[in-house]
Amino acid sequence: MSATAEPKAPAPGAAPEAPAAPSIGLRKAMEIARDAAALFSELRVDAVVSCERQGEGWRVTVDVIEARARIGDNDLLATYELLLDPTGDCERFTRLRRYHREDGAA
């Protein structure tokens, strides 16, 4: 009896396994998140705040302008988190907080 396992052949009539989809990179994850946030919220993205690997996908945080200030530079901003799968499909879109620009990054 051999100690090494033989590779299993697919069962007759079974579909062959599809190759794994290539994973997107950091730049592409940021681009997709920026576009998705603008699409989902219909608001202008102010900045990509963070982008990091989470498992095989990506967690991207963006700030969007929810309401422009009438006077001065005190726009109402919101921070959204997007979770992307390895191919860039958005799996989750969540608003984390709202704040006025003058309040800073508190």
Rosetta silent file (secondary structure, phi, psi, omega in degrees, C-alpha in Angstrom):
SEQUENCE: MSATAEPKAPAPGAAPEAPAAPSIGLRKAMEIARDAAALFSELRVDAVVSCERQGEGWRVTVDVIEARARIGDNDLLATYELLLDPTGDCERFTRLRRYHREDGAA
SCORE:     score description
SCORE:     0.000 S_00000001
   1 L     0.000  134.134 -175.341    0.000    0.000    0.000 S_00000001
   2 L   -85.433  145.691  179.481    1.355    3.403   -1.028 S_00000001
   3 L   -84.979  -16.809  179.210    1.735    6.302    1.442 S_00000001
   4 L   -96.287  140.885 -179.167    1.029    8.935   -1.224 S_00000001
   5 L   -84.963  139.709  176.172   -2.514    9.617   -2.312 S_00000001
   6 L   -80.665  142.215  176.370   -3.384    9.459   -5.973 S_00000001
   7 L   -63.964  139.501 -179.001   -5.188   12.520   -7.358 S_00000001
   8 L   -77.515  135.356  173.850   -8.906   11.868   -7.682 S_00000001
   9 L   -85.211  146.751  178.302  -10.358   11.830  -11.161 S_00000001
  10 L   -64.241  148.336  178.626  -13.678   13.633  -11.591 S_00000001
  11 L   -62.084  147.371  179.149  -16.722   11.409  -11.516 S_00000001
  12 L   -57.584  132.713  179.402  -18.018   10.489  -14.964 S_00000001
  13 L    83.657   -6.754  179.946  -20.350   13.197  -16.229 S_00000001
  14 L   -78.875  145.036  177.814  -19.268   15.681  -13.522 S_00000001
  15 L   -70.766  140.306  177.593  -18.387   19.199  -14.600 S_00000001
  16 L   -67.233  151.604  179.259  -14.684   19.981  -14.305 S_00000001
  17 L   -66.355  135.127  177.340  -13.699   22.381  -11.532 S_00000001
  18 L   -75.896  142.052  176.907  -13.538   25.971  -12.699 S_00000001
  19 L   -65.123  149.376 -179.545  -10.192   27.650  -12.161 S_00000001
  20 L   -63.941  138.884  178.263  -10.148   30.150   -9.305 S_00000001
  21 L   -68.991  142.119 -179.951  -10.871   33.706  -10.409 S_00000001
  22 L   -66.246  144.275  179.495   -7.844   35.966  -10.143 S_00000001
  23 L   -82.192  141.693  177.911   -7.798   38.249   -7.113 S_00000001
  24 L   -78.418  160.640  178.849   -7.842   41.997   -7.694 S_00000001
  25 L   -96.502  179.966 -176.978   -5.081   44.216   -6.344 S_00000001
  26 H   -57.838  -51.653 -177.465   -5.112   47.240   -4.027 S_00000001
  27 H   -59.376  -43.737 -179.652   -5.470   49.881   -6.740 S_00000001
  28 H   -67.495  -38.459  178.125   -8.347   48.032   -8.416 S_00000001
  29 H   -61.311  -41.806  178.907  -10.093   47.461   -5.048 S_00000001
  30 H   -66.020  -41.942  179.259   -9.949   51.208   -4.342 S_00000001
  31 H   -63.044  -45.987  179.885  -11.265   52.052   -7.815 S_00000001
  32 H   -63.518  -43.436 -179.440  -14.147   49.562   -7.526 S_00000001
  33 H   -63.939  -41.793  178.620  -15.058   50.779   -4.021 S_00000001
  34 H   -60.393  -46.760  179.816  -15.041   54.424   -5.143 S_00000001
  35 H   -65.786  -41.859 -178.721  -17.342   53.610   -8.080 S_00000001
  36 H   -66.410  -41.855 -179.918  -19.626   51.387   -5.969 S_00000001
  37 H   -63.193  -41.497  178.295  -19.991   53.976   -3.189 S_00000001
  38 H   -65.608  -38.447 -179.943  -20.953   56.638   -5.721 S_00000001
  39 H   -69.945  -48.619 -176.175  -23.424   54.247   -7.353 S_00000001
  40 H   -68.578  -39.957 -174.959  -25.032   52.951   -4.134 S_00000001
  41 H   -95.590  -15.946 -174.626  -25.262   56.288   -2.355 S_00000001
  42 L    58.328   28.255  179.858  -25.630   58.518   -5.442 S_00000001
  43 L  -120.371  161.582 -179.323  -23.223   60.863   -3.657 S_00000001
  44 E   -81.597  129.852  177.002  -19.766   62.164   -4.537 S_00000001
  45 E   -76.034  126.691  179.603  -16.858   60.286   -2.987 S_00000001
  46 E   -86.526  -41.499 -177.389  -14.569   62.706   -1.168 S_00000001
  47 E  -164.290  150.265  166.915  -11.748   60.274   -0.335 S_00000001
  48 E   -88.001  117.377 -173.943  -10.727   56.657    0.039 S_00000001
  49 E   -84.921  -41.924  178.839   -9.847   56.536    3.737 S_00000001
  50 E  -155.066  158.097  178.178   -8.445   53.002    3.949 S_00000001
  51 E  -152.576  120.901 -178.491   -8.074   49.837    1.936 S_00000001
  52 E  -147.631  152.386  175.895   -6.867   46.542    3.353 S_00000001
  53 E   -64.309  139.685  172.218   -6.993   42.841    2.678 S_00000001
  54 E  -137.395  106.562 -173.047   -9.628   40.960    4.616 S_00000001
  55 L    63.024 -127.086  178.255   -9.349   37.242    4.073 S_00000001
  56 L   -94.574   -7.910 -178.861   -9.199   36.813    0.319 S_00000001
  57 E  -105.117 -152.972 -176.306  -11.179   39.998   -0.373 S_00000001
  58 E  -135.542  145.890  170.508  -10.879   43.659    0.544 S_00000001
  59 E  -115.417  119.452 -176.380  -12.289   46.052    3.155 S_00000001
  60 E  -123.319  134.533  178.604  -12.400   49.608    1.829 S_00000001
  61 E  -115.692  130.126 -179.550  -13.532   52.702    3.724 S_00000001
  62 E  -129.536  151.926  171.258  -14.587   55.842    1.855 S_00000001
  63 E  -104.915  134.888  175.680  -15.878   59.282    2.820 S_00000001
  64 E  -122.530  153.663  176.853  -18.705   60.764    0.772 S_00000001
  65 E   -88.752  110.984 -179.979  -20.212   64.233    0.836 S_00000001
  66 E   -84.374  -32.500  177.212  -23.810   63.798    1.984 S_00000001
  67 E  -152.017  126.784  177.020  -24.657   67.511    2.016 S_00000001
  68 L   -72.753  143.610  175.985  -22.633   70.462    0.805 S_00000001
  69 L   -69.171  140.855  177.300  -22.268   73.383    3.212 S_00000001
  70 L   -75.995  -37.765  179.276  -24.253   76.447    2.213 S_00000001
  71 L  -130.650  133.631  176.822  -21.669   78.786    3.690 S_00000001
  72 L    80.549 -154.586 -173.480  -18.027   77.966    4.312 S_00000001
  73 L  -125.662   49.058 -178.093  -16.439   74.554    4.254 S_00000001
  74 L  -114.953   54.774  179.064  -18.504   72.535    6.748 S_00000001
  75 L   -58.532  151.664  171.688  -19.893   69.809    4.474 S_00000001
  76 E   -89.307  118.192 -178.447  -21.772   66.897    6.024 S_00000001
  77 E  -109.556  159.216  173.244  -19.685   63.785    5.338 S_00000001
  78 E  -136.756  144.624  176.774  -20.345   60.094    5.890 S_00000001
  79 E  -104.263  127.004  179.221  -17.922   57.215    6.163 S_00000001
  80 E  -117.615  145.150  174.926  -18.908   53.990    4.403 S_00000001
  81 E  -112.653  132.613  177.252  -17.307   50.565    4.583 S_00000001
  82 E  -120.841  133.579  173.656  -17.417   48.255    1.583 S_00000001
  83 E  -107.133  123.538 -179.423  -16.451   44.602    1.640 S_00000001
  84 E  -110.346  141.382  174.448  -15.326   43.257   -1.714 S_00000001
  85 L   -77.972  176.265 -175.760  -14.864   39.615   -2.620 S_00000001
  86 L   -58.825  -23.912 -179.349  -11.607   38.528   -4.334 S_00000001
  87 L   -93.578   -4.897  177.579  -13.015   39.388   -7.781 S_00000001
  88 L   102.110    0.626  175.903  -14.228   42.857   -6.743 S_00000001
  89 L   -71.750  137.098 -179.392  -17.942   42.189   -6.282 S_00000001
  90 E   -79.274  121.502  179.657  -19.358   44.233   -3.406 S_00000001
  91 E   -97.632  -25.041 -179.790  -20.640   41.937   -0.664 S_00000001
  92 E  -153.231  143.953  179.848  -21.519   44.593    1.913 S_00000001
  93 E  -137.876  113.331 -173.038  -22.042   48.367    1.979 S_00000001
  94 E  -134.107  132.009  172.288  -22.443   49.981    5.421 S_00000001
  95 E   -81.764  126.631 -178.176  -22.527   53.583    6.651 S_00000001
  96 E   -92.946  -38.454 -178.261  -20.322   53.774    9.723 S_00000001
  97 E  -165.304  163.627  173.256  -20.782   57.412   10.757 S_00000001
  98 E  -125.589  146.026  179.574  -21.765   60.945    9.746 S_00000001
  99 E  -161.947  159.530  174.329  -19.871   64.098   10.700 S_00000001
 100 E   -87.833  143.939 -176.957  -19.249   67.690    9.676 S_00000001
 101 H   -54.415  -37.991  179.885  -15.950   68.428    7.999 S_00000001
 102 H   -62.227  -25.104 -179.713  -15.086   70.976   10.718 S_00000001
 103 H   -72.188  -14.114  178.185  -15.317   68.177   13.311 S_00000001
 104 L    72.479 -159.117 -175.253  -12.299   66.559   11.678 S_00000001
 105 L   -93.365   39.086 -178.738  -11.448   62.873   11.888 S_00000001
 106 L   -68.389    0.000    0.000  -12.749   62.438   15.422 S_00000001
